[in-house]
Structures are given as C-alpha cells and as structure tokens.
Amino acid sequence: MTFTVENLDVRYGGVHAVRGLSLTVAPGEIVGLIGPNGAGKSSTLHAIMGLAPARGSVRLGDRELIGLPPEDVARSGVALVPEGRRIFAELSVAENLRLGRAARRGSQSTLDWVYELFPIVREFRSRQAGLLSGGQQQQLAIARALVAEPDVLLLDEPSLGLAPSIVDVVFDALAAIRERGLAVLLVEQRAQRTVAAADRSHVLANGDLQLTLGPQDAGDTDRLVAAYLS
Amino acid sequence: MTVTWQNLADGLLLGSVYALMAVGIGLVFGVLRLVNFAYGQLVMAGAFALAMASQWGWPAWAGIALCFAVVLALSAAMEWVVFRPLRGHSPAVMLVATFAVAFLLQSIALLWFGSLGKIATSLTFLGRFWTIGGVDIRKIAVVAVVVAAVCLLLLQLLLTRTEIGLHMRAASMDFSTARMLGVRANRVISFAVLISGALAAVVAVMLTVQTPLVTPDFALRDTIVVLAGVVVGGLNRPIPATLGGFAIGFASGVLGGALPTDQSQYLPTFVFAAVILVLLVRPRGLFDFSRTVERV
C-alpha cells in the first residue's frame, strides 16, 4: 500500500512547523526527510502518528489517518521508531518486543526475521532493556517497531548519538527492511548518508519542502549545503 | 507507651488495608497521573451497601456482592462520566474534578442516609477474637493480612503475566510511547479504574468489620493517611507506594493501640510529622530505590 502525505500542515500555537508538505512512499522504498534543526522533520512524523495537531491528509492506501489517535494509527499499519529510542527501560527486551505487537500480532516468522536482522536483540531478550548500550537500544527500538509487521516504518533520527559502526548496522538494516517490501520514511541529520541510501530525499527548511534529491546527488556536497542554507 | 502483640496485630490489620488502598490509588495514578481524591468515597459507598444489606437482612455473601456491584458501578461511572471526557485537560482540572466527585458522593450519602449513618452488622463475626499463645487477635486481622496478600499476589500475576498487565505497566512508565505502539488508552485506563474500584470494595468490607458504623465521612481520614503513605513510599512506582501505605497503616495501628487513651488525639500529629521528616530526607519516597537515567 502506498503511503501518501498531502498538504500536511502542523502548527503549535503561532508557530507554523510544517507548511503544506506532500510526499509519497511506495512499498519497498526509502524516502529521506532531511534538513536543519527546526525544519519540521520530527513534527511531520508526530503529525502522521497523531501525536501533533495537523491538517491535510495522510493516507495508507485508501485509509485516512489524520484525526485518528496514535494507537489507531499504529493499528492501521504505521510504526514509529521515535527519536531517543523511548524503549521501556525497566522492562525486559522480550517485554519491549511484546509491546511492539500491541498494534498488530505479527507472525513468528517475522519475529525470527527481526532476530536475524538484530542478533543482539535475541541474545539479550531476557535482559532489562535499560541495561543495553545506546546502540543496542536503538536496535531494540527498530525491532520493536518491526514485530508489528507494519506497512510503513517511520524513523526519527535513528543514528543520533550512535558510534559509526552501529550507524552502519542501522543503515544495513534499513536496506534489508526495504527489501522486505516496507515503505520507509527516514528522518535524519546525516544528510549525505541518507541521500545515498534513500530512493529520494526531500530537504525541508522552515517547514517547507525545498528540493528533492536522488542517490546520485549524495556526492554533490555543494548542492546539499546549498539546500540546507536555502 | 508499651507495644504489645495485640498492638502489632492491629498494626498488621491496618497496614494490610492501607496497602490495598495504596495499590488502588497507585494504579490509577500510574496510568492517568492523577491522584483520585474520591477514592475514599468509593470505599464509603461500598460500606453503605454493606450496611443496607445488613439492614435488609441479606446474608454476608450477598452484602459483599452488593458492595462490589456498587463500587464497580461507581468506578465505571467515574471513568465514563468524569475522567474520559476530561482526558487531555490539564492535571489540575482532573484533580479538581476528583474533589468534585468526592464532595458529590459524600453529599449524596448525607442526603440519603443522614449524618448518623447506618450500621453494617453482617460481618461482625469477623470482629471476634482468636486467642493464640495468650494473645487475643481479632479474626479480621488474620483475614485482612491473608486477603491483602492474595489480592497483591493476583495483581502482581496480572501485571506481569498478562498482555493487559504489560500494557498497564508500559502505560504507567510512558503512556505516549505505549499508545504509539498500539496500546489502547481507554482500555488500559478503564481496566485500571475498575481494578482500583474492586480493591476499594475489598477495603470497604474490611473497614466495616473494624468500624461497623458507616457515616458519610467513612474512610475519609483513612484516605488522607493513605495518600500521605503513598507519597512517603514513592508515588511513581506501585511497589514503593504499596509499602508506603502498609508502613503508615502499620505505624498508625501500632501507635493507635500503644498510645495512652488521653494522648491518642496526638496520633495524626505523630504520623504526619513522620511524613514531613521522611519527605525532607528522601523526597523521592522512602522505598523508591530506582535510579533515573536519561540518555541524551
């Protein structure tokens, strides 16, 4: 099912965080959303999940998601890996994964695939999640989103604060998730890496979509810098 | 002041009852971040149900069933009519709403049953004594300890072994993230409110054995003491909150029995002085040993 955002507007009081954003993500695609701090990237994801007040249209297939509470958005097939992981530190890794299945009861084969993707999650499944390292927690956060078998995976800065080797693990996992046919909307600060990995990347500034880049633009540093400064 | 085995038994009785009240208050606080000041009035309503059942000559089991039915119905009504429509409003609005519900229920009881109240007699047999090793222990003390232990064990099993329990625990830690994962807010909150109501019914049964005269301010003082106990234990976490409720109940029970009759009016002074002292020394609560770690 194609994921469509049309004329999305997000306002916090007098602040216009996102201005008429439109984008689509087809199954098996990664779409990047990059831009400086305060550009409206996270606000877009929050609005999609029903966590921020929004106008416009967000559809998964034919189903309109705007106006639904977060739990119904999740049950419709949209999963968010939030910024800062937001894992349940006092629960075990296995319990965090069980919570991931609150939206949709994914199959055992999906769980096995997730374990294959992140062996660390299988290895530490009986450990308290708060005792994992930052990189391991990030893998758990992605695994928790995947066990619900979502159609769309939203990721909010998954590489933030991670060691370079773990960033590689995360981006490798994103490639595998795309191969499995999920639609991925990736919000990132690592612009070059995102542009290279995504099928297309939209550059946001002050809530406006400035331009769209393809993987071929990843090496064009001047264009990236110009987009950020525009 | 001399502490006897009898005083300790009374302390255990009150500690067990207050522990259950603390769990009831803590469960709702966990998912709604709301201290339900109307909790004592739920207990009062259950106690009046028991009193009316005694007056009508109903057997004890039927009185207990009526008590549960009334308290659960009121809990459900509170969730549907007050908490749910106000969800999303500020905590202050919700807090004032629970005060309003408390006053409303108390006023209804006053109009309906009068200020002199009613007497619940069908469970008075539990107020009699067993003599164990020369110590007179009221049956209700043993029943209260056993019932509280069973209730807490069942609750622990519910929270740790079932999906709804896991959802409740997650919601009490981070409701926003739990909802984002698909945990249904209304289901979890309704469930917590109903369990809290069931515990209020259990408390009503036990308190009416201890104090058969049921008046509109029944359990009001107990609720205030338990709220202090919950804060002393650690409001944010269920086990510390329960231990806080038990500790303050135990201390009240023991001191209440041990203080000379002409000094018993000072009991609340002792209890609340201890509360202030504990909060000055350990503001997070006496039994909250968790560390808050925030990754940035």
Chai-1 contact restraints between the chains, C-beta under 6 A:
chainA,res_idxA,chainB,res_idxB,connection_type,confidence,min_distance_angstrom,max_distance_angstrom,comment,restraint_id
A,M49,B,M180,contact,1.0,0.0,6.0,A-B,restraint_1
A,P70,B,R179,contact,1.0,0.0,6.0,A-B,restraint_2
A,P70,B,M180,contact,1.0,0.0,6.0,A-B,restraint_3
A,E71,B,R179,contact,1.0,0.0,6.0,A-B,restraint_4
A,E71,B,G182,contact,1.0,0.0,6.0,A-B,restraint_5
A,E71,B,R184,contact,1.0,0.0,6.0,A-B,restraint_6
A,A74,B,G182,contact,1.0,0.0,6.0,A-B,restraint_7
A,R75,B,G182,contact,1.0,0.0,6.0,A-B,restraint_8
A,L80,B,M180,contact,1.0,0.0,6.0,A-B,restraint_9
A,R86,B,T177,contact,1.0,0.0,6.0,A-B,restraint_10
A,F88,B,A170,contact,1.0,0.0,6.0,A-B,restraint_11
A,F88,B,M173,contact,1.0,0.0,6.0,A-B,restraint_12
A,R98,B,L166,contact,1.0,0.0,6.0,A-B,restraint_13
A,L99,B,A170,contact,1.0,0.0,6.0,A-B,restraint_14
A,L99,B,L181,contact,1.0,0.0,6.0,A-B,restraint_15
A,A102,B,L181,contact,1.0,0.0,6.0,A-B,restraint_16
A,A102,B,G182,contact,1.0,0.0,6.0,A-B,restraint_17
A,A102,B,V183,contact,1.0,0.0,6.0,A-B,restraint_18
A,A103,B,G182,contact,1.0,0.0,6.0,A-B,restraint_19
